Structure formats: structure tokens, C-alpha cells
Amino acid sequence: MHLRSSFPFHPVARRALLGAALAAVGLSATAADISLYGAPVPSAASSSAARPIDVDEVVYDRSQVEWSEAYLQWIAAFSRGSSPVSDTTGALCAAKQEGDVWFLATSDGTGPVERSCSIPAGKTLFVPLATTLERSGNKEPVCDTMVHIAAGSLTHVTGLAMTIDGVPVDNMPSHRISTNDCFALGLRQVPRLTAKTAVADGWYVMLAPLPAGAHTIVVTGRYDETRLSTTYHLTVQ
């Protein structure tokens, strides 16, 4: 995952890419079109164990644009070096999580990551795949310009793919979400920052609650020539 230096995490690349955060093993974005031993590979949309929620659906009275902002506000509430994006084991999976929707953090892009997490039963999961973030810092925000820059950064991202228990998620392009305007990144920081100085654009998948038991969520992607990968081993209980 690549982060802009103005973002309060690891500045790995020139743009604000919280890169493809969850790594898929041996599957591509076109895996749903491939047959194994003559049988079509099922899609996650048809799996009873994992149901991606359509990006236009309102979830717990919030649009998924608002959930994308809430995810970034959650990450921004941590100090550099102690954020879920720099977690290499899953120890911070439950940190500052609240409500009916839990976030699965992306990684900082420094190498492959595997995390093991316990998730309370009944939680809807919001999974960022690749996200660009632009901040105005102390300057007066020019939101239209920042939206354009954030969208342009996504041209560096290729090969996004996601699997849930080995089943690929279909139609990754449909999961793109842009804030299309400035929002307040620091609402969960202390002290609370309410100025609307950030914009974001990227791909996210909202998942209906998984059944109790063990699950693996994996996603791959590239930022230019850099391959990024993270794996989540979840126990829903």
C-alpha cells in the first residue's frame, strides 16, 4: 500500500495509495470465467457464505461513500506506527472498532502481510482494496482539484482481485467509490478535527455478516510494478 507523505502513516509512494491491501493467492480478477475440471468457478455473489453488498445499497443508514469516509477516519485516529495498516499480525483488528460495521485495514505496502483476527458474529465487514487520499494540509482546500488528483492516482492500480474462502468476487470495477467532495478526516482524532480538508477515491467491498467459523479473505493488486498483498484469516464467533 502506497501512502502520500501528507497522510499520517508510512510514506511509501508519491501518491496517496492505501494500495491493494488484502492479497489473493493464485487467483486473478478473471477467475470466475475459468473452469476447474469442467465445472465453472462459483462467484462470491452466489455463495451463501459470502455476500458482497451492492455499492449503491445503504447500510445501517449510511451510504457506502460515507462508510469509505468512516474507514479513513478510523485509520486517521491512530498514531503513525501504531495503526492497523502497519499491523503485521492482526493484533489491532479490534482496536477502536464500534457498531455493526467493522473495518479490515489495508497494509502499509512494505511487504506481504497475514493477519489473524476474531470477529464478533453478525458484523458487516467493510474491506478497502485500493484507495487514494488527498489532503490540503493547512491550505484552503480546492476540492474539485483534489478529486481530480485522487482519481488520477488510481490509474497506477492494476490487477485488483479479491477472494472470500477461495471464491472470487465478481466485477471489481463496480466497487469503486469516490467521495466526490471534501470530508473531515479527523473526526475521530483527539482533539477532534472537523474541517473538511480531504478527498478519497478507490475500491471497497462491503460484505454481509459471515457465518460463524473460520474464513479467509484475500485480495491482490499492483501499484505500477509493485505487487502488494495481505491475507486475513478470520474467526467469526
N, C-alpha and C positions, 0 to 999 in steps of 0.2 A: 504494500500500500504506500502510495506516494503522497506526501503532505507538503503543502505550501508552508514556507517558513513563518508566515504570519499566523498559522494555525498552531494551537498550544500543544503540539505533540512533536514527533520526530520529523524534521525537515529533510525527507529523503529525495524529493524531486522538486523541480522548479514550479510546477503547478500543484494545486490543492487536490491531489487524488488520494482519497482513502481507498486505495486500489482494490482489485478483486480479492475479497477477503477470505473466502472460505473455499478451500481447494478441492476440486473433484479429482478422483483417482481413476485414470484410464477411460474417461467418458468425455465426449465433446458435446457442443451445443446441438449437434445434429444426430445425437444418439437415438432419439425417438424414431428416426426414419430407418434404423438399421434392424435387421432381423437376426435373432440368435436361434440356431438350429431350426430355422424355418418359421419361428414364431415372432411376431412383432414385439418390440420392447414396449412395455406399457409406459404411459406418461404419468407424471405426478398428479396431473389434473384428474386422472381416472383412478388413482389409488385411494382406497378407503382410509389408508393410514396417514396420508399427507395431502392436504387440500390447499393449494395456493389460492388466495382470495383475490378476485379481480381488482385491479388497481383503482377502478372507479368506485368501488364499494366503500361506504362509510363504516368505520369500525369503532365501536364504543363512542359514538357521537363526534368522531374526528375523521376528516378526510385523510387519505394516505399522504398527501402533501404535508399536512400538519404532523403526522407521525414521523415523516422524514426530518422535519424540523426538531421534533421532540427527541429523536435519536441523537442528533448532533448536539442538542442542548445537554443531553445526558453525558456524552463524551466530554464536552467542554467543562463539566462540573468537576472533573478530576485534574489534578496537577500533572505536569509533564513527568513521565517516567513511572507514574503510578496509575495509569489509565488502563481500562480494559483493552485498548488497542495494542498496548505493549505487554500484555499478559501472555505468557508462553505456556501456561499450564491449565488455565480455566479457573484459577483461584479467585478471580474477580468477577466471575459470571453473575453473581447475585448482588454485587455491590451497587447500591443506590437504585436498584430496580424497585418499581412500585406499580400497583394497579393490575389490570387484566392483560396488559401487553408487556412482554419482556423483549429486550433487545439482545441480539447476538452481535457482539462487536466485530468489526473488521480488525486487521492486523496492521502493524506499522511498516510492513513491507521489507523488513530486513532479512527475512528468510521464511521457509515453510513453518507453519505453526499448527500444533494439535492441542486442542483444549478438551477437557472432560468436565462436564457441568451437570448439576442436578437442577431440574426444572420442576416447579410445582405443577401438578395436574391442572388442566383447564386453562393454562396460559396460552394466549395467542402470541405468536412469535413474529417479530419484525426483523428481517435479515437484510442488511445492506450488502450489496455486491461490489459496486464501484461508485464512488461519489466524489464529485469535485466541490470544493468550497472556496468562495472568495469573500474576503473581509476588507472593510475600508479602513480598519485601524482607527486612528484618531481623526481621520479626514471625514469630511462630509460625504456620505455615500452617494454614488451615482449608480443607482440600482440597475437601470437598463444596461449600462456598460458592463457591470459586474455579471449580470445574467448572461450576456453575450460571451464573456471570457470563460465563465464556468462551463457553458455549453461547448465552447471550442476545445477546452481541455479534454473533453470526453472523446475527441477524435483519436487520442492516443491509446484508447482502450479497445482491445480486440479479444475475441475468443471467449467471451463470458459463457460459463456453463455452471449449472447447479444440479446436484442430485440430492434426493432425500431417501435414505435407505436404499441407495443404488438405483433409484428411479429418476430419470431426468425431468426437469421442469421444462415445459414447452414454451416456445415463443418468448424468449428472453427480451427482445426489444420492447414488448408490450409492457414491461415492468419499469420503464423509465419514468422518473418523477422529477420535475423541476419546481422549485419554489416560485419561480417567475417574478419574484419581488424580494425585497429585503425582509429579514426577520431578525428577532432578538436572540442571538446565540447564547447570551449569558444569563438566561432566566433562572438557571439552577446553580449559578455560581454564588459564592459568598465573598463580598456583598453582591447582591442581585443586580444584574445589568439589563436594563430594559430598552436600550437604544437599538433600533433596527439597522444593523450595520453589516449583515452577512446575507449571501445568497448561496444556494446549492443546487446541484443537478446530478442525476445519477440513476442507478438501477437498484431496486429493492424488491424483496418478495415478502409479502405478509402471509403467514401460514395459520390456518385454523389449528386449534389445540391438537397436539399429537396424542395418541393413545398411551396409556401407562406402559412403561418398559424402556428398553434401550433403542436408541435411534442414532443415525449418523447423518449429518448434513455437511455436504462438501460442495465447493464451487471453485472453478478455475478462471483465470483470465490473464491477460498481459497488459502491461503498460509499456508501449513501444516494444523493445526486445526483452524486457524484464518479466519473467514468469513469477506470478505471485500465488501463494497457496496457503490455505488454512483448513483444518478439519475440526468439526465439532462432534464429539461423542457425548450424546445427551442421555440422561436417565430421567424419565418423566415419572414422578411419584407423588 
